[in-house]
Amino acid sequence: MKAAFLDKPGSLIIKDVDIPVFADDEVLIRIRATGICGSDLHYFREGRVGTNVIRTPHILGHESTGEIIETGKAVKNLKKGDRVAVEPGVPCLRCDHCLRGRYNLCNEVKFLGAPPNHGTLREYIAHKSLFVHKLPDNLSFAEGAFFEPLAVGYNAIVKSGIKPGESVVITGAGPIGIVCLMLAKLAGAARITILDVDRYRLKIAESMGANETLLPEEAKAPSPVHDCVIEATGTEEGLTLCVEYLKKGGRMVLVGMSNSPVSLNTIALLRKEAAIYTVYRYANYYQPVLELFRAGISMSNRSCRTGFRLRK
């Protein structure tokens, strides 16, 4: 099979490798669609995300859908031919975090695309069946690749506690910011402002229902009247804007991840007695996202600009 390896920052090469062997509790999946995550771009450009550093040729990718080709002997929940979404993190299922249902915090999790675990920019993967989910019949493979970022956004919105009628600010109109926008609207937010440095992204946000879209330089005197702020850039500038927009007693959700430490105005937050929540991936949220798709949530074509095939 073919696989795309990052052999050095800025360079992908296509290699022929063996189709993986699958265990009794795993399924063999033919990958049909993979979304490009912000973390993939960090790895591609810089060779690292935070403390995760790529030191040898590595396969990226984790936002994927596909078709089951074979199943292990112990697999009962899936069958050959099923169209599926891949939940990329496989935890140990034994530690305290896993036993409490917060398996996203497992220290032994094997997450596709995060070194040393190869990802899904290849034709086939073997994956534990417990973390493979059937796609609804009305969903394409490309749309199903949004399961993973939607699960991140779902985690953020659950933590945000957004109530009907509240005002929300989101910094960052990338994929995570956009799904947070969509889900905040579903949670009942009455007004959503979103900021980004890219006018094209802001146009997408506007088409997806944002009430106000701003470039950072247009936010000259942020009004601190917003119930909840969601930071989806991982930048110090984004954090600063969130603190400025947040009203006293409000809630701040941090979902964007930086490659290096950033400063935060804790004095201002203390004076506002703000609640701060952090988001790291997700746990048990693929099924709720699946139900959203079944209920008719739609990923606009504008959410996916283009695609390419895995080839030399």
matplotlib code that plots the C-alpha trace (Angstrom):
import matplotlib.pyplot as plt

x = [0.0, 1.0, 1.7, 2.7, 5.7, 6.9, 10.7, 11.6, 9.7, 8.1, 8.7, 6.2, 7.3, 5.1, 6.4, 5.1, 4.8, 3.1, -0.6, -0.8, -1.5, -4.6, -5.2, -8.3, -9.9, -9.0, -10.4, -8.6, -9.8, -9.4, -9.0, -11.3, -11.0, -8.6, -8.9, -5.9, -5.7, -3.9, -1.6, -0.7, 0.3, 2.5, 4.2, 4.6, 6.0, 8.0, 8.4, 6.8, 3.7, 4.6, 6.7, 5.8, 8.7, 9.1, 12.6, 12.1, 10.0, 6.5, 2.9, 0.6, -3.3, -6.0, -9.3, -10.4, -13.2, -13.0, -14.5, -13.9, -12.0, -11.6, -12.4, -10.6, -12.0, -13.2, -15.0, -18.7, -19.9, -18.6, -18.6, -16.8, -18.2, -19.2, -18.5, -16.9, -15.3, -12.0, -11.6, -7.9, -7.0, -6.7, -6.2, -5.1, -8.6, -7.0, -5.7, -7.6, -8.5, -9.8, -11.8, -13.4, -14.4, -11.8, -9.7, -8.5, -6.2, -4.7, -0.9, -0.6, -3.0, -1.8, -3.1, -2.9, -0.5, 1.1, 4.7, 5.7, 2.3, 1.9, -1.3, -3.9, -2.3, -2.0, -4.3, -5.0, -4.8, -5.5, -7.5, -9.1, -12.8, -14.0, -12.8, -14.4, -17.9, -20.4, -21.2, -24.9, -26.1, -26.7, -23.1, -20.3, -16.7, -15.6, -18.3, -17.5, -13.9, -15.4, -16.3, -12.9, -12.9, -16.6, -15.8, -13.2, -15.7, -18.4, -16.1, -15.5, -19.2, -20.1, -17.4, -18.5, -22.0, -23.5, -27.2, -29.9, -29.7, -26.0, -23.4, -20.2, -16.9, -14.6, -11.0, -10.0, -12.1, -10.1, -11.8, -12.1, -13.4, -16.0, -17.3, -17.4, -19.5, -21.9, -22.3, -22.6, -25.5, -27.1, -26.6, -28.7, -26.2, -28.0, -25.0, -21.7, -18.7, -15.7, -12.2, -9.5, -6.6, -7.9, -10.7, -11.6, -12.1, -14.3, -16.5, -16.9, -17.8, -20.4, -21.9, -22.1, -24.1, -21.7, -23.4, -20.2, -16.8, -13.8, -10.1, -8.1, -7.2, -10.9, -11.4, -10.1, -12.2, -13.6, -16.7, -16.4, -20.1, -19.8, -20.9, -18.4, -15.2, -13.6, -10.0, -9.2, -5.9, -3.4, -1.9, -1.2, -3.1, -6.1, -5.9, -5.6, -8.7, -10.7, -9.8, -10.8, -14.1, -15.1, -17.6, -17.2, -18.2, -17.9, -16.5, -13.3, -12.7, -9.2, -9.1, -6.4, -2.9, 0.4, 3.8, 5.4, 4.2, 2.2, 1.4, -2.1, -3.3, -4.2, -4.7, -7.6, -9.1, -8.9, -10.7, -13.4, -13.6, -13.8, -14.1, -11.4, -11.8, -9.3, -10.0, -7.8, -9.2, -12.4, -13.8, -17.1, -18.2, -18.2, -21.6, -23.2, -21.6, -23.0, -26.5, -26.1, -25.4, -28.4, -30.5, -29.5, -26.5, -24.6, -21.0, -21.2, -19.1, -17.3, -15.8, -13.7, -11.9, -10.2, -8.8, -6.1, -5.4, -2.6, -0.2, 3.3]
y = [0.0, 3.7, 5.9, 9.6, 10.1, 13.4, 12.8, 16.4, 19.6, 20.8, 17.5, 14.6, 11.5, 8.6, 5.1, 1.6, -0.2, -3.5, -3.6, -3.7, -7.0, -6.7, -8.3, -10.2, -7.1, -4.9, -4.2, -3.5, -0.2, 1.1, 4.9, 6.9, 10.5, 12.3, 15.9, 18.0, 19.2, 22.2, 19.8, 18.2, 21.6, 22.2, 18.9, 19.5, 23.0, 22.7, 19.0, 19.3, 20.1, 21.2, 18.4, 15.9, 15.9, 13.9, 12.4, 9.7, 9.6, 9.7, 9.3, 12.1, 12.2, 11.3, 12.9, 9.9, 7.7, 4.5, 1.1, -2.1, -4.7, -7.4, -7.9, -9.7, -12.9, -11.1, -8.2, -8.4, -4.7, -4.3, -6.2, -6.2, -3.4, -1.0, 2.6, 4.0, 7.0, 6.4, 7.7, 8.1, 7.8, 4.2, 4.4, 1.6, 1.2, 0.3, 3.5, 5.7, 8.2, 5.5, 3.9, 7.3, 7.6, 10.4, 8.3, 11.3, 11.9, 8.4, 8.6, 5.5, 6.6, 5.7, 8.6, 8.2, 10.7, 11.7, 10.4, 7.6, 6.4, 6.5, 8.2, 7.7, 9.3, 5.8, 3.4, 1.0, 1.0, -1.6, -0.1, -1.3, -1.9, -0.2, 3.1, 2.7, 4.1, 3.4, 6.4, 7.3, 6.3, 10.0, 11.0, 11.0, 9.9, 13.5, 14.8, 12.0, 13.2, 16.1, 13.7, 14.3, 18.1, 18.1, 15.9, 18.5, 21.3, 19.3, 18.9, 22.7, 23.5, 21.1, 22.6, 26.1, 25.6, 28.0, 28.7, 30.0, 33.7, 34.1, 36.1, 34.3, 35.4, 32.9, 33.8, 31.8, 30.9, 27.7, 24.3, 24.1, 27.7, 27.0, 23.9, 25.7, 28.4, 25.8, 24.0, 27.2, 28.2, 24.7, 25.3, 28.5, 31.3, 34.5, 36.4, 35.0, 37.2, 35.5, 37.0, 35.8, 37.3, 35.7, 37.5, 34.3, 32.4, 35.2, 35.0, 31.2, 32.0, 34.6, 32.0, 29.6, 31.9, 34.3, 37.5, 39.5, 38.8, 40.9, 41.2, 41.6, 45.2, 46.0, 45.0, 48.3, 48.6, 45.2, 45.4, 43.1, 42.0, 38.5, 35.4, 33.0, 33.3, 30.4, 30.6, 28.5, 29.9, 29.0, 32.4, 35.1, 37.6, 35.3, 34.9, 38.6, 39.3, 36.7, 38.2, 41.7, 40.5, 38.4, 39.9, 39.6, 36.1, 34.8, 31.5, 31.1, 27.9, 27.2, 24.8, 26.2, 24.7, 26.6, 25.2, 27.2, 28.7, 31.9, 34.6, 35.2, 38.2, 36.4, 39.7, 40.7, 37.2, 37.2, 40.5, 39.1, 35.9, 34.1, 30.3, 28.8, 25.4, 23.6, 21.1, 18.2, 16.2, 14.4, 11.2, 9.5, 12.3, 10.4, 9.0, 12.4, 13.9, 10.9, 11.8, 15.4, 14.2, 11.9, 14.9, 16.8, 18.9, 19.7, 20.6, 23.2, 22.6, 25.8, 24.0, 21.9, 23.8, 21.0, 17.5, 15.4, 11.7, 9.7, 9.1, 9.6]
z = [0.0, -0.3, 2.6, 2.9, 5.1, 6.5, 6.1, 7.2, 7.9, 4.6, 2.8, 2.2, 0.3, -0.9, -0.1, -0.6, 2.7, 3.9, 4.7, 8.5, 10.3, 12.6, 16.0, 17.1, 18.6, 15.6, 12.1, 8.9, 7.4, 3.9, 4.4, 2.2, 3.6, 6.0, 7.1, 7.6, 11.2, 12.5, 14.4, 11.1, 9.7, 12.8, 12.3, 8.5, 9.0, 12.2, 12.9, 16.3, 18.3, 21.8, 23.3, 20.6, 18.1, 14.9, 14.8, 12.0, 8.8, 10.1, 8.8, 9.8, 9.8, 12.3, 11.1, 9.0, 7.6, 5.7, 4.9, 6.8, 4.8, 7.4, 11.1, 13.8, 15.4, 18.5, 16.8, 17.1, 16.6, 13.1, 9.8, 6.4, 4.3, 7.1, 6.5, 9.6, 11.3, 13.1, 16.7, 16.7, 20.4, 21.8, 25.6, 28.0, 29.5, 32.9, 34.5, 36.8, 34.1, 31.8, 34.6, 35.3, 31.6, 30.9, 28.6, 26.8, 29.8, 29.7, 29.9, 27.7, 24.9, 21.4, 19.2, 15.4, 13.8, 17.1, 17.3, 17.6, 16.3, 12.6, 11.3, 8.6, 5.5, 4.0, 2.3, 5.2, 9.0, 11.7, 14.6, 17.8, 17.0, 20.2, 18.7, 15.3, 14.7, 11.9, 9.7, 9.1, 5.7, 4.7, 5.4, 2.9, 3.8, 3.4, 5.8, 8.2, 8.5, 10.5, 13.4, 15.1, 15.1, 16.0, 19.0, 20.1, 19.7, 21.5, 24.5, 24.5, 24.3, 27.1, 29.3, 28.4, 29.8, 27.2, 28.0, 25.6, 25.2, 26.2, 24.3, 23.1, 21.7, 19.8, 18.9, 15.8, 12.8, 11.8, 11.8, 15.7, 15.9, 13.2, 14.9, 18.2, 16.4, 15.0, 18.4, 20.4, 18.1, 18.8, 22.5, 22.2, 22.1, 21.1, 19.8, 18.6, 17.7, 16.1, 15.4, 13.0, 11.0, 7.8, 6.0, 4.0, 7.3, 8.6, 5.5, 6.2, 9.9, 8.7, 6.3, 9.2, 11.4, 13.2, 14.2, 14.1, 12.5, 13.2, 12.4, 15.6, 14.8, 14.5, 18.1, 19.3, 22.5, 23.3, 25.5, 28.5, 28.5, 27.1, 29.1, 27.6, 25.5, 23.6, 22.7, 19.6, 18.3, 21.0, 20.7, 23.3, 21.2, 21.3, 25.0, 25.6, 23.5, 25.4, 28.7, 27.4, 26.1, 29.1, 31.6, 35.3, 36.5, 33.0, 31.6, 29.6, 27.6, 26.2, 23.3, 21.0, 21.7, 21.3, 20.4, 23.2, 26.5, 26.3, 28.9, 30.4, 32.3, 35.5, 37.4, 35.1, 35.4, 39.2, 39.3, 37.1, 39.2, 35.9, 35.6, 33.3, 31.6, 29.4, 26.6, 25.6, 22.8, 24.0, 25.6, 24.8, 22.3, 19.0, 19.6, 20.5, 17.3, 15.3, 16.7, 15.6, 12.0, 12.2, 13.4, 10.3, 11.2, 8.0, 7.2, 4.4, 1.3, 2.3, 5.3, 2.9, 0.1, -1.7, -1.7, -3.1, -3.7, -2.1, -5.1, -6.2]

ax = plt.figure().add_subplot(projection="3d")
ax.plot(x, y, z, "-o")
ax.set_aspect("equal")
plt.show()
